[in-house]
Every structure is written in structure tokens, then in C-alpha cells.
Amino acid sequence: MVSRTVRSVVLVVVVAAALGLSGCVGSDPGTNTTTSPGDATPTNESIDGDGDGDVAAAFKQRLSELDSYTATVVSHSEFGENETNTTTKVWARPETGQVRREVVSSPYTEGMVTVINETMVVTYSRESNELTRINRSNYQMGQSGSASVTMIGSVVDSMTVETLGTEQVDGEKTYRVRLEPNASMASEQATITAWLDADTHFPVRVETASNSDRVNFSSVTRYENVELNPTIPDSKFALDVPADANTSDVSLPDSRVYDSLADLRANATMSLPEPDLPAGFSLEQGRVTRGDRRSVSLQYRNESTRLTVTKANETTYNGTDSNETVQIGQRTGSYHEFGSAGMIVWSCDGSRYSVSGGLSRAQLVDVAASVECA
């Protein structure tokens, strides 16, 4: 079975910009990274009988049959007034959960090499001569994944695919498709358009845009030099670093996911928050994190978005200057927007609480106000 983590790295080819991972794959050192990705050339060709379901099914089949791949990515992203060009290269074996990423050009992480497997993430920065080893063997991935490589099992299950037509990209026929997240991916609200190679159904170009009242994000990403199912030597998934590298070892906390409220209560290390939810929301999963920093998190969803309520045994919150103060009943908290999602954080009786999701600010405040200190 293809691992959930690495399958998501493959499908990040489609949703890379929305998740902030457009630098997952890249180029050889000689690649020109100052040129932004080129434009697709529209044509008047028909779909040749391939309907939406056919294209989506072929895409799903391509991902499920992918034993290994390498690719080159040139990505241009805009976040507010900031623009970034990034070039990276990736080698991956989905069956074994192995990925290697080399950042060839980036204003922030140039020269960084990352090797990933099912239990470890190891990163080396040539510029700072720092080696970081992250042990994640005790951290169980959930249904909505994490901020790094997320759970996206298949494009058919997580998104609605609408075939818009065929277009020429660099002289090659592609299927242009629009991808719309359904309930299982609703937290990643964005406009995503992808161009899939007509023969392999592997993406060659992705455009992503997410707009909110405060922040606009867009990304254009080109996937080049793609090799599907190549033979990758084992040495690609090992880091050869200097003996004098500054080494840091980090272990992610023991964190487990539960599908029912009863199981969550039985395994929680603290009382659970009990919010009043808007109509249509139901529990999707819960998470219990143990250790010095204990927490319990409940994730709900309706047909269009997710809502997460979290309680932790700490009261500090490192926010940003853009946070706004909000009144939550008799308590005071802070509000911040992340793309199309909002988050409210407050402290009460020695615990820190948060409510986040794709609801309006007023709705998030109402949910937060319904949570009692306990």
C-alpha cells in the first residue's frame, strides 16, 4: 500500500500552493530560477471523449500505481506584497515512504536538503552547517493531515474534478481541470487549476489562489523533467553531512487520533471542551497529545468546512502583530486570519483554548464563548 504521507507528497503536486509546499520539487543546479513559470496556450480541441470522471479516475490510477518519481519544479508565489521564486528537486518512493528534497534556489532555504521516511524527517542546511533530526514515530497523522505533508489519499475522494478542456503547454496536450475541495478538504479553501499531461495524467502546471479580506495568496508552479517510476538508488535517501555539523534532535510528542467521542474521553489527559456548534457540524476526529505540553483537540466538520476546538495545559500564545483583541463573553482573547480561515485564542484557569476554522469571525466568537473553563 502506498503510504499516506508520501501519497500526499505526490498529490501536493496539485495542491502545493494552497498548502505552501510548492517548493517540494525542483531542478538541477543549472536551472534558471529567475524566470517565472510560462503560460499555457489555450486551444479549441475537444476532450476526445474523456469526461470529468475519466480524467479523475486516470489521475487517481496514476497516483496509486506510482512506485517512484523525480521531478523539477519552478514556482512563483505571492503572499500579500511578498513574492518568492523557489526551485527544488525531489526523489520519492511512495511504497516505502521515502522522499528527498533539495532546495536549489530560494531566498530563505537555498541549499537545504531534507530526507523523509515514515518515522524521521532529517534536514541539513549547508549555509549554517546545521543538521536537524525530527523523530515523528509517536505522532499519528489524522484525517486532515498536518501543516507539512498532509493526508490527501486521492484526488477523487478529497476534491471534485471538473474538466475544462484541453490546452497546449510547451507544445504538449494537457487536460485543464478545476479542483474544488469537498468536505474532507474544506479547510484548504482555494481556487486550484491544474494542467495534467494527456498521456500520463501527471500535473505539469498548477495555479492556486486564496483570497481573504486581509491576505491574498497565489502561486504558479511548473513541473518539469518528470520521471515516473525510475530506479532511485538507496544512497539518495541518506544524508552525507560534515562531521562537525551542529546537530539537533527533536522528538514529536506522543499524539494519537480517535474517531469517537467515547474513545477520546477514555484516553484524554484532561477534561474535554464542550462547544455549542453551528447547525450541521459533527465530530470528525479527536486528538490527544501527551507529555509536558498536553492537549486535547476536537475536529468537527459540515458539508463545506472544518472547525477545530483545542485545549492545552499552557496559557502562552505566540501570536503576531496583526492579531486583534476580541471579547469572548466575559473573557478577552485574540483573533487572527490565516487565508480563508480564522482563529481565536484565549486563556482560562491555567489552560489555553483555541477555536479555528473556515467560519466568520462572529461565528468563531460565538463558539468560543460557549466553551466553559474546566
Number of C-alpha atoms within 10 A of each C-alpha: 9 18 18 20 24 26 25 24 26 25 22 22 25 27 27 26 27 22 17 16 17 29 29 29 33 30 25 17 14 7 16 12 21 13 11 16 19 13 12 16 13 14 11 8 11 11 18 8 7 14 14 16 14 12 22 23 17 17 21 19 13 15 21 16 14 18 17 20 19 24 23 24 29 30 32 24 23 16 16 12 8 8 12 13 22 27 29 30 24 25 25 31 24 26 17 15 18 23 25 24 23 26 25 23 25 17 8 10 17 17 17 22 21 23 22 21 20 16 13 17 18 20 22 24 19 16 10 11 15 17 22 17 18 16 17 19 14 14 16 15 18 18 18 18 16 12 10 11 22 21 24 25 21 20 21 18 15 18 19 17 20 17 22 16 20 23 24 19 19 12 9 13 19 27 24 26 22 18 22 20 23 18 17 20 21 22 20 23 20 22 17 22 23 25 28 24 21 19 11 12 20 24 24 25 27 26 23 22 20 19 16 12 8 11 14 15 21 20 24 24 29 25 21 17 14 17 13 17 14 15 12 14 8 8 8 16 19 12 15 9 13 12 8 9 15 13 14 12 10 14 13 14 18 15 20 19 21 17 16 12 14 9 12 21 16 8 15 19 16 15 12 20 19 14 16 13 17 14 7 10 17 15 16 21 20 25 22 23 23 15 11 9 10 18 24 27 23 25 22 19 23 17 12 16 21 25 27 19 25 20 27 20 18 17 15 13 13 5 12 9 7 11 15 13 14 17 14 20 12 6 12 14 20 20 22 20 20 13 21 20 20 18 24 26 27 23 21 16 10 13 16 19 26 22 25 26 26 24 17 13 18 9 14 23 22 17 20 28 17 15 18 11 15 13
